[in-house]
Amino acid sequence: MANCKFCGEEITWMKEGSKNVPIESDGSLHRCQEMKDSVKSLKKMDRNSLSEEEIKQYEQSINKPKKKKFKTF
């Protein structure tokens, strides 16, 4: 058993499709108000508040291919 990091209630994680879903001890889906409030409070970035140079850096880092690590035996 695990505890919800927002409200501290005891929950269990169940696999539903490709996602893990928090389930309460009675079998219902766990959705606490603390979690809902924390999702609402996420800071959202306004594209107009960034300079053209910053936007260019973000786009380059997103589009840059990642280096693959090869294992040698």
Buried (B, 14 or more C-beta within 10 A) or exposed (E): EEEBEBEEBEBEEEEEEEEEEBBBEEEEEBEBEEBEEEEEEEEEEEEEEEEEEEEEEEEEEEEEEEEEEEEEE
